[in-house]
Amino acid sequence: MVVGAGLAGLVAAAELVAAGKRVILVEQEPAASFGGQAWWSFGGLFLIDSPEQRRMGIHDSRELAEQDWLGSAGFDREEDTWPRRWAQAYLDFAAGEKRRWLHDMGVRFFPVVGWAERGGAGAIGPGNSVPRFHITWGTGPGVVEPFALRVKTGESAGLVRIRHRHRVDELVMTDGAVTGVRGSVLADDTAERGEPSNREVTGEFEFSAPAVIVASGGIGGNHELVRAQWPERLGEPPATMLAGVPAHVDGRMLSISERAGAHLINGDRMWHYTEGVTNYAPVWQNHGIRILPGPSSLWFDATGHRLPAPLYPGFDTLGTLEHIMATGHDHSWFILTQKIIEKELTLSGSEQNPDLTGKDLRLLAARVGPGAPGPIEAFKERGEDFIVADSLPELLVAMQRMTPDVAIDTVNVEREVVARDREIDNDFSKDPQVTALRGARSYRGDKLIRVASPHRILDPKAGPLIAVKLHILTRKSLGGIETNLDGQALRAGGEPIPGLYAAGEASGFGGGGVHGYRALEGSFLGGCLFSGRQAGRAVAAL
């Protein structure tokens, strides 16, 4: 029994099919949502010392990746015993058979490796020392496809029964072991992928199985629960947030698993983005899209004060989140130029990258040509959070008009912009962001498609000027069901619960929190792949 038809659930089911096992796959959403949140993703995967890295002149190693992972995770709790073990196992996987395993299934990668979470707080601090973000050719759908195909093939062969609109309400226990699930059959719904579906109950069901794998996702669509678990270290929870995932990502199965004895750990560890913009064509309620920024935009808080080093675009997600929440406001600002937006701003998500998702080489070639990618231009023209102006005073007036309840120190913004521009006029600088972006261009991938040549923000030839209002965007749970390396759900005392397994975000991507406090990016889909594979293979061996 697999609960949840997202990536982790499909991987687990595919492993069971490969072993000739019979599988029931239950999913509360309609068939249109097959593949879950992974389908919407950019398809980034964390790999270590890959051929793609070596071709780009990147020297990576298992030892360097471990240094970066542990510096980001900051494991410091008794409950981190299994997350630590999962981290070591995942690093072995990412440095070893992960790429070959995927390549054998037809997965291919964009040749330019991205540099996400660049850090900046020292060698043993958080962040990636080298680029490791491998974009899947086909983005999220390209990651999902081989596993969905294997599950569908298993269905045709009579090994898999897929039951959409089946919502699990309870894990069935027999003599202390999980022996099945029971729940509600929901009414059919024609909702497209990600759209809200009805919760009308039309019947009940109960299925028995010797093992149940919970792969139901996290809590990012349940903002009430996000706020309830918001950690004090990140300040007060935001009063307003954009939703990076649909509302059905609500964490129901976590509490259901807990009632069956599963130990939930690290619920206060979470991964939310600070570069969210309102989707002008929303699929779900309050739908936000994340900007994947290059390092050149100037970042200001809601009152017009520049964020401190090393909180630059793309450097330290949670460090930036903590700083923004300390200001007492839920939003911040990018100030940039047309030259920067053309090269540096990418939107996360499969639907926002039709060239990579559709494997369209002609459309892809436009990324290195003049002009911004079509989806970015569409947001600039139609998105409510974008402002375009020919002069800085005009831009600042429009920014203040957009946020009338928060006074922007326009004098300080202008002083910061002018001072930063002076740093560009020679080859030396005491501004670490200027130094960082110059250093980034020493990497040929950044120079080719990711980092604009350094220029003055107020250079008319680089204009017009652009301001982007940025919101907090919910996304991932970093904690979840504590599991051993076989994916077995554990009780609070550490004993496995017979018959119960967990994978994907429901298990904190492995162990109840493989990332610790911070992620290195590209490791969420990878965590679903690895934890789904571990659980599927363990159950297949029963």
C-alpha positions as CSV (number, residue, x, y, z in Angstrom):
1,M,0.0,0.0,0.0
2,V,1.4,3.4,-1.0
3,V,-0.4,6.5,0.2
4,G,0.2,9.5,-2.1
5,A,0.9,9.6,-5.9
6,G,3.7,12.2,-5.7
7,L,7.2,11.5,-6.7
8,A,8.2,9.6,-3.6
9,G,5.1,7.4,-3.8
10,L,5.7,6.7,-7.5
11,V,9.3,5.8,-6.9
12,A,8.3,3.4,-4.0
13,A,5.6,1.9,-6.2
14,A,7.9,1.5,-9.1
15,E,10.4,-0.4,-7.0
16,L,7.7,-2.7,-5.8
17,V,6.5,-3.3,-9.3
18,A,10.1,-4.1,-10.4
19,A,10.1,-6.7,-7.6
20,G,6.9,-8.3,-8.9
21,K,4.8,-7.1,-5.9
22,R,1.2,-6.2,-6.0
23,V,0.5,-2.6,-5.1
24,I,-2.5,-0.4,-4.2
25,L,-1.8,3.3,-4.7
26,V,-4.3,5.6,-3.0
27,E,-4.5,9.3,-3.7
28,Q,-7.1,11.9,-2.6
29,E,-6.7,14.1,-5.7
30,P,-8.0,13.5,-9.2
31,A,-6.0,11.7,-11.8
32,A,-4.9,15.1,-13.3
33,S,-2.6,15.6,-10.3
34,F,-0.7,12.4,-10.8
35,G,3.0,13.1,-9.9
36,G,2.2,15.6,-7.1
37,Q,4.3,18.7,-6.5
38,A,7.3,17.3,-8.3
39,W,5.5,17.9,-11.6
40,W,5.4,21.7,-10.9
41,S,9.1,21.8,-10.0
42,F,12.1,23.2,-11.9
43,G,13.5,19.7,-11.9
44,G,16.8,20.6,-10.1
45,L,18.8,17.7,-8.7
46,F,21.8,17.7,-6.4
47,L,24.7,15.7,-7.8
48,I,28.3,15.4,-6.7
49,D,31.3,15.3,-9.1
50,S,29.0,14.7,-12.1
51,P,30.2,14.7,-15.8
52,E,28.2,17.9,-16.2
53,Q,30.2,19.6,-13.4
54,R,33.5,18.4,-14.8
55,R,32.7,19.6,-18.3
56,M,32.0,23.0,-16.8
57,G,35.3,23.1,-15.0
58,I,33.8,22.4,-11.6
59,H,35.9,20.4,-9.1
60,D,33.6,18.8,-6.6
61,S,34.1,15.9,-4.2
62,R,32.1,13.8,-1.7
63,E,34.2,15.4,1.1
64,L,33.4,19.0,0.0
65,A,29.7,18.2,-0.4
66,E,29.7,16.7,3.1
67,Q,31.3,19.9,4.5
68,D,28.6,22.0,2.8
69,W,25.7,19.7,3.8
70,L,26.7,19.6,7.5
71,G,27.5,23.3,7.5
72,S,24.0,23.9,6.3
73,A,22.2,21.3,8.3
74,G,23.6,22.3,11.7
75,F,22.4,19.1,13.3
76,D,22.3,19.7,17.0
77,R,19.5,17.6,18.5
78,E,19.2,14.2,20.0
79,E,16.5,13.5,17.3
80,D,19.1,14.1,14.6
81,T,20.6,10.6,14.9
82,W,18.6,9.2,12.0
83,P,18.7,12.4,9.9
84,R,22.5,12.4,10.2
85,R,22.6,8.8,9.0
86,W,20.3,9.6,6.1
87,A,22.4,12.6,5.2
88,Q,25.5,10.4,4.9
89,A,23.6,7.8,2.9
90,Y,22.2,10.5,0.6
91,L,25.6,12.0,0.0
92,D,26.9,8.6,-1.0
93,F,23.9,8.2,-3.3
94,A,24.4,11.7,-4.9
95,A,28.1,11.0,-5.4
96,G,27.6,7.5,-6.6
97,E,24.8,5.7,-8.4
98,K,22.1,8.5,-8.4
99,R,23.0,9.9,-11.8
100,R,23.6,6.5,-13.4
101,W,20.3,5.1,-12.0
102,L,18.4,8.1,-13.5
103,H,20.4,8.1,-16.8
104,D,19.5,4.4,-17.3
105,M,15.9,5.4,-17.1
106,G,16.3,8.1,-19.8
107,V,16.7,11.2,-17.6
108,R,19.1,13.8,-19.1
109,F,20.4,17.1,-17.8
110,F,20.9,20.6,-19.1
111,P,24.6,21.0,-19.6
112,V,25.0,24.2,-17.5
113,V,25.1,23.4,-13.8
114,G,23.4,26.1,-11.6
115,W,24.9,27.5,-8.4
116,A,22.1,27.7,-5.8
117,E,22.5,28.7,-2.2
118,R,25.9,30.3,-2.6
119,G,26.4,30.8,1.1
120,G,28.9,33.5,2.0
121,A,29.3,32.9,5.7
122,G,32.6,31.1,5.5
123,A,33.9,27.7,4.4
124,I,32.2,25.8,7.2
125,G,29.0,27.8,7.0
126,P,25.8,27.1,5.0
127,G,25.7,27.0,1.2
128,N,27.2,25.2,-1.8
129,S,30.9,25.8,-2.3
130,V,30.5,24.9,-6.0
131,P,27.6,24.7,-8.5
132,R,25.6,21.5,-8.0
133,F,22.1,22.3,-9.2
134,H,21.5,20.0,-12.2
135,I,18.4,21.0,-14.2
136,T,16.6,18.0,-15.6
137,W,15.9,18.1,-19.4
138,G,12.1,18.2,-19.2
139,T,12.1,19.9,-15.7
140,G,9.8,18.4,-13.1
141,P,7.7,16.3,-15.5
142,G,10.9,14.9,-16.9
143,V,11.8,13.6,-13.4
144,V,8.3,12.2,-12.8
145,E,7.9,10.6,-16.2
146,P,10.0,7.4,-15.8
147,F,8.4,6.4,-12.5
148,A,4.9,7.3,-13.6
149,L,5.5,5.1,-16.7
150,R,6.7,2.2,-14.6
151,V,3.6,2.5,-12.3
152,K,1.2,2.7,-15.3
153,T,3.0,-0.3,-16.9
154,G,2.5,-2.2,-13.6
155,E,-1.2,-1.2,-13.7
156,S,-1.5,-2.6,-17.2
157,A,0.1,-5.8,-16.0
158,G,-2.3,-6.2,-13.2
159,L,0.3,-5.5,-10.4
160,V,-0.9,-2.0,-9.5
161,R,-4.4,-0.7,-8.5
162,I,-4.5,3.1,-8.6
163,R,-7.4,4.6,-6.6
164,H,-7.8,8.3,-7.0
165,R,-10.2,10.3,-4.9
166,H,-9.5,7.9,-2.0
167,R,-8.7,9.9,1.1
168,V,-7.0,8.0,4.0
169,D,-8.5,8.9,7.3
170,E,-7.0,6.2,9.5
171,L,-4.2,3.6,9.6
172,V,-5.6,0.2,10.5
173,M,-3.8,-1.4,13.4
174,T,-3.7,-5.1,14.3
175,D,-1.8,-6.3,17.3
176,G,0.5,-3.2,17.2
177,A,1.2,-3.5,13.5
178,V,-0.2,-1.4,10.6
179,T,-2.2,-3.7,8.4
180,G,-4.0,-1.3,6.1
181,V,-5.9,1.9,5.7
182,R,-9.4,3.0,5.8
183,G,-11.0,6.3,4.7
184,S,-13.4,8.2,2.5
185,V,-14.2,8.0,-1.2
186,L,-14.5,11.5,-2.5
187,A,-16.8,12.5,-5.4
188,D,-15.3,12.6,-8.9
189,D,-13.9,16.0,-9.8
190,T,-12.8,17.4,-13.1
191,A,-10.3,19.8,-11.5
192,E,-7.1,20.2,-13.5
193,R,-3.7,19.7,-11.9
194,G,-3.3,21.9,-8.8
195,E,-6.8,23.3,-8.9
196,P,-9.0,22.8,-5.8
197,S,-11.0,19.6,-5.8
198,N,-14.2,18.9,-3.8
199,R,-14.3,17.1,-0.5
200,E,-17.8,15.6,-0.9
201,V,-17.8,12.1,0.7
202,T,-19.6,9.5,-1.4
203,G,-18.5,6.3,0.4
204,E,-16.0,4.6,2.5
205,F,-13.2,2.1,1.8
206,E,-10.8,-0.1,3.6
207,F,-7.7,-1.9,2.1
208,S,-5.4,-4.4,3.8
209,A,-1.7,-4.8,3.1
210,P,1.3,-6.2,4.9
211,A,3.0,-2.8,4.6
212,V,1.9,0.8,4.2
213,I,4.2,3.5,2.8
214,V,3.1,7.0,3.7
215,A,4.3,9.4,0.9
216,S,1.7,12.1,1.4
217,G,3.8,15.3,1.4
218,G,4.2,18.1,3.8
219,I,2.3,21.1,5.2
220,G,3.1,24.0,2.9
221,G,-0.5,24.4,1.7
222,N,-1.8,24.7,5.2
223,H,-0.8,28.2,6.3
224,E,-2.5,27.8,9.7
225,L,-0.3,24.8,10.5
226,V,2.8,26.6,9.0
227,R,2.2,29.4,11.5
228,A,1.6,27.1,14.4
229,Q,5.0,25.3,13.8
230,W,6.8,28.5,12.9
231,P,10.1,28.6,15.0
232,E,10.9,31.5,17.3
233,R,14.4,31.7,15.7
234,L,12.7,33.1,12.5
235,G,10.8,35.7,14.3
236,E,7.0,36.2,14.2
237,P,5.3,34.2,11.5
238,P,4.3,36.2,8.5
239,A,0.8,37.7,8.6
240,T,0.6,37.2,4.8
241,M,2.2,34.5,2.7
242,L,1.9,33.3,-0.9
243,A,1.2,29.7,-1.4
244,G,3.9,27.8,-3.3
245,V,1.9,24.6,-3.2
246,P,-1.8,23.8,-3.5
247,A,-4.1,23.7,-0.5
248,H,-4.3,19.9,-0.5
249,V,-0.6,19.8,0.7
250,D,-2.1,20.0,4.2
251,G,-0.2,17.6,6.4
252,R,-3.2,15.4,7.3
253,M,-1.3,12.1,7.0
254,L,1.3,13.3,9.5
255,S,-1.2,13.5,12.3
256,I,-2.9,10.3,11.2
257,S,0.5,8.5,11.3
258,E,1.2,10.1,14.7
259,R,-2.0,8.6,16.0
260,A,-0.7,5.2,14.9
261,G,2.4,5.7,17.0
262,A,4.8,7.4,14.5
263,H,7.2,9.8,16.0
264,L,7.1,13.3,14.3
265,I,10.3,15.3,14.7
266,N,11.7,18.6,13.7
267,G,8.4,20.2,12.8
268,D,9.8,23.6,13.4
269,R,12.3,23.2,10.6
270,M,10.9,24.4,7.3
271,W,12.0,25.9,4.0
272,H,10.2,28.9,2.7
273,Y,11.3,31.4,0.0
274,T,11.7,35.1,0.3
275,E,11.5,35.9,-3.5
276,G,7.8,35.0,-4.1
277,V,5.7,37.0,-6.6
278,T,2.0,36.9,-7.1
279,N,1.0,34.7,-10.1
280,Y,-1.0,36.8,-12.5
281,A,-2.6,33.6,-13.8
282,P,-3.1,31.5,-10.6
283,V,-3.8,27.8,-10.6
284,W,-4.6,27.6,-6.9
285,Q,-5.7,30.1,-4.3
286,N,-3.0,32.7,-3.4
287,H,-0.7,31.1,-5.9
288,G,2.9,32.4,-5.8
289,I,5.9,31.8,-8.0
290,R,9.5,31.9,-6.8
291,I,12.1,34.0,-8.6
292,L,15.4,32.2,-9.0
293,P,17.7,35.3,-8.9
294,G,21.2,35.9,-10.0
295,P,23.5,37.9,-7.7
296,S,23.3,41.4,-9.1
297,S,19.9,42.8,-8.0
298,L,20.0,45.2,-5.0
299,W,17.9,43.8,-2.1
300,F,16.1,46.2,0.2
301,D,13.8,45.6,3.1
302,A,10.3,47.0,3.2
303,T,11.5,50.3,4.6
304,G,14.3,50.8,2.0
305,H,17.3,49.6,3.9
306,R,19.7,47.3,2.0
307,L,20.0,43.8,3.3
308,P,23.4,43.1,4.9
309,A,26.2,40.8,3.7
310,P,26.0,38.0,2.7
311,L,22.2,38.2,2.2
312,Y,22.3,38.7,-1.6
313,P,20.0,37.2,-4.1
314,G,20.6,33.4,-4.3
315,F,23.0,33.2,-1.3
316,D,21.2,32.2,1.9
317,T,17.5,31.5,1.9
318,L,16.8,31.1,5.6
319,G,19.3,33.7,6.7
320,T,17.4,36.2,4.5
321,L,14.1,35.0,5.8
322,E,15.2,35.5,9.4
323,H,16.4,39.0,8.6
324,I,13.3,40.0,6.8
325,M,11.0,38.8,9.6
326,A,13.1,40.8,12.1
327,T,12.1,44.0,10.3
328,G,8.5,43.5,11.3
329,H,7.3,43.3,7.6
330,D,6.4,40.5,5.3
331,H,7.8,41.8,2.1
332,S,11.1,43.2,0.6
333,W,12.3,44.6,-2.7
334,F,14.6,43.9,-5.6
335,I,15.8,46.9,-7.5
336,L,17.4,46.0,-10.8
337,T,17.7,46.9,-14.5
338,Q,16.4,45.5,-17.7
339,K,19.9,44.2,-18.4
340,I,19.8,42.3,-15.2
341,I,16.3,40.9,-15.6
342,E,17.2,39.7,-19.1
343,K,20.0,37.5,-17.9
344,E,19.5,36.8,-14.2
345,L,15.8,36.3,-13.3
346,T,14.3,32.9,-13.8
347,L,11.0,31.7,-12.5
348,S,10.9,28.4,-10.7
349,G,8.5,25.8,-12.0
350,S,7.9,23.6,-15.0
351,E,5.1,25.7,-16.4
352,Q,7.3,28.9,-16.3
353,N,10.1,27.3,-18.3
354,P,8.5,26.0,-21.5
355,D,11.9,25.7,-23.3
356,L,13.3,23.3,-20.7
357,T,10.1,21.6,-19.9
358,G,9.1,21.1,-23.6
359,K,12.7,20.2,-24.6
360,D,12.5,23.0,-27.2
361,L,16.0,23.7,-28.4
362,R,15.0,26.8,-30.5
363,L,13.2,28.3,-27.6
364,L,16.1,27.5,-25.3
365,A,18.5,29.3,-27.7
366,A,16.6,32.5,-26.9
367,R,18.1,32.4,-23.3
368,V,21.5,33.5,-24.6
369,G,20.0,36.1,-27.0
370,P,18.8,39.6,-26.3
371,G,15.7,40.2,-24.3
372,A,14.3,38.4,-21.2
373,P,12.6,35.0,-21.4
374,G,8.9,35.2,-22.4
375,P,7.6,34.1,-18.9
376,I,9.7,36.8,-17.2
377,E,8.5,39.5,-19.6
378,A,5.0,38.4,-19.1
379,F,5.3,38.8,-15.3
380,K,7.0,42.2,-15.8
381,E,4.1,43.4,-17.9
382,R,1.2,41.7,-16.1
383,G,2.4,40.9,-12.6
384,E,1.1,43.1,-9.8
385,D,4.4,43.0,-8.0
386,F,6.5,44.5,-10.8
387,I,7.2,48.2,-11.4
388,V,9.0,49.7,-14.4
389,A,10.3,53.3,-14.5
390,D,12.8,55.4,-16.4
391,S,14.3,57.1,-13.4
392,L,15.0,56.2,-9.7
393,P,12.7,59.0,-8.3
394,E,9.9,57.7,-10.5
395,L,10.5,54.1,-9.4
396,L,10.6,55.1,-5.7
397,V,7.3,57.0,-6.0
398,A,5.7,53.9,-7.5
399,M,7.1,51.6,-4.8
400,Q,5.7,53.9,-2.1
401,R,2.4,54.0,-3.8
402,M,2.3,50.2,-3.9
403,T,2.9,50.0,-0.1
404,P,1.2,53.1,1.3
405,D,1.2,51.7,4.9
406,V,5.0,51.2,5.0
407,A,7.2,54.3,4.8
408,I,10.2,53.8,2.4
409,D,13.3,55.7,3.2
410,T,13.8,56.9,-0.4
411,V,16.8,59.0,0.5
412,N,18.6,56.0,1.8
413,V,17.7,53.9,-1.2
414,E,19.0,56.5,-3.6
415,R,22.2,56.8,-1.5
416,E,22.8,53.1,-1.6
417,V,22.2,52.8,-5.3
418,V,24.5,55.7,-6.1
419,A,27.2,54.4,-3.7
420,R,27.0,51.0,-5.2
421,D,27.3,52.4,-8.7
422,R,30.5,54.2,-7.8
423,E,32.0,50.8,-6.8
424,I,31.4,49.6,-10.3
425,D,33.4,52.3,-12.0
426,N,36.8,50.6,-11.4
427,D,38.1,47.0,-10.9
428,F,38.3,47.3,-7.2
429,S,35.5,47.4,-4.6
430,K,34.8,47.2,-0.9
431,D,31.2,46.2,-1.6
432,P,31.2,42.4,-1.1
433,Q,28.2,42.0,-3.4
434,V,30.1,43.6,-6.3
435,T,33.0,41.3,-5.5
436,A,30.7,38.3,-5.4
437,L,29.1,39.0,-8.8
438,R,32.5,39.5,-10.4
439,G,33.7,36.3,-8.9
440,A,30.5,34.5,-10.2
441,R,31.4,35.5,-13.7
442,S,34.6,33.5,-13.4
443,Y,32.4,30.5,-13.6
444,R,31.6,30.0,-17.3
445,G,28.1,28.8,-16.7
446,D,27.2,32.0,-14.8
447,K,28.9,34.2,-17.4
448,L,27.1,32.5,-20.2
449,I,23.5,32.5,-19.0
450,R,23.2,33.6,-15.4
451,V,25.1,36.7,-14.3
452,A,24.9,40.0,-16.2
453,S,28.1,41.9,-16.8
454,P,28.7,44.4,-13.9
455,H,27.2,47.8,-14.7
456,R,25.7,50.8,-13.0
457,I,22.1,50.5,-11.9
458,L,21.5,54.1,-13.1
459,D,23.2,53.6,-16.4
460,P,20.5,54.6,-18.9
461,K,21.8,52.1,-21.5
462,A,21.0,49.3,-19.0
463,G,17.4,50.5,-18.3
464,P,14.6,50.8,-17.7
465,L,14.8,50.4,-13.9
466,I,12.7,47.7,-12.3
467,A,11.5,47.1,-8.8
468,V,9.9,43.8,-7.7
469,K,7.9,43.5,-4.5
470,L,8.9,40.1,-2.9
471,H,6.7,38.0,-0.6
472,I,7.3,35.1,1.7
473,L,6.4,31.9,-0.3
474,T,5.6,28.7,1.6
475,R,7.1,25.5,0.2
476,K,8.7,22.6,2.1
477,S,8.6,20.9,5.5
478,L,12.0,19.8,6.6
479,G,10.8,17.7,9.5
480,G,8.4,14.7,9.5
481,I,8.1,11.1,10.4
482,E,11.2,9.7,12.0
483,T,12.5,6.7,10.0
484,N,15.4,4.3,9.8
485,L,17.4,3.8,6.6
486,D,14.8,1.3,5.4
487,G,12.1,3.9,5.7
488,Q,10.5,2.2,8.6
489,A,8.5,4.6,10.8
490,L,9.8,4.7,14.3
491,R,8.1,5.2,17.6
492,A,9.3,7.8,20.1
493,G,11.5,5.2,21.7
494,G,13.2,4.3,18.5
495,E,11.3,1.0,17.8
496,P,10.1,0.4,14.3
497,I,6.3,0.2,13.9
498,P,5.6,-3.1,12.1
499,G,4.1,-2.5,8.7
500,L,4.5,1.3,8.6
501,Y,7.0,3.1,6.3
502,A,7.4,6.7,5.2
503,A,9.1,8.5,2.3
504,G,9.4,11.9,0.7
505,E,8.4,15.1,2.4
506,A,6.3,13.2,4.9
507,S,9.5,11.8,6.3
508,G,11.5,15.1,6.1
509,F,12.9,13.7,2.9
510,G,14.4,10.9,5.0
511,G,14.8,10.1,8.7
512,G,12.5,12.9,9.8
513,G,14.8,15.7,8.6
514,V,17.8,14.9,6.4
515,H,18.4,18.6,5.7
516,G,18.6,19.7,9.3
517,Y,17.9,23.4,9.4
518,R,18.8,24.4,5.9
519,A,18.9,22.8,2.4
520,L,21.4,23.1,-0.4
521,E,18.7,23.0,-3.1
522,G,18.3,20.3,-5.7
523,S,18.0,18.0,-2.7
524,F,14.1,18.0,-2.3
525,L,13.4,15.9,-5.5
526,G,16.5,13.9,-4.7
527,G,15.2,13.2,-1.2
528,C,12.0,12.0,-2.7
529,L,13.9,9.8,-5.1
530,F,16.2,8.3,-2.5
531,S,13.7,7.8,0.4
532,G,11.1,6.4,-2.0
533,R,13.6,4.0,-3.4
534,Q,14.8,3.0,0.1
535,A,11.3,2.3,1.4
536,G,10.2,0.6,-1.8
537,R,13.1,-1.8,-1.8
538,A,12.8,-2.5,1.9
539,V,9.1,-3.4,1.5
540,A,9.9,-5.5,-1.6
541,A,12.4,-7.5,0.4
542,L,9.8,-8.5,3.1
